[in-house]
Amino acid sequence: MATQLTRFWLVFPQHLVTRPLVYELAREFAVVTNIRQASVNAEVGIISLSLEGESEEIAKAVAWLESLGVQVDPVEMNIIES
C-alpha cells in the first residue's frame, strides 16, 4: 500500500496542553509525525502537524485525537511551501 502525507491543524483544549499527545500518537499508530508550526500556552495549544503513513492508520490517529477532545482540521494545501 502507498503512504500518504497529510497536514492538519490541531487545537488542544486547556486540559490537554501539558499531555504529550504527539509523542503518544507516534507510539500508538504507525505514522510519522512532523511538527510544522506550534503555539502553546497555558490555555490552548495550536499545532500544524504532518502525518505520514497508510491512509487507514492516519484516519485511526485522527479519530483517536478527536476522541480525546482535540479539534483536527486539514491544512489548506494551496499555501506556498517555503
Buried (B, 14 or more C-beta within 10 A) or exposed (E): EEEEEBBBBBBBEEEBBEEEBBEEBBEEBBBEBEEEEEEEEEEEBBBBBBBBBBEEBBBBBBEBBEEEEBEBEEBEEEEEEE
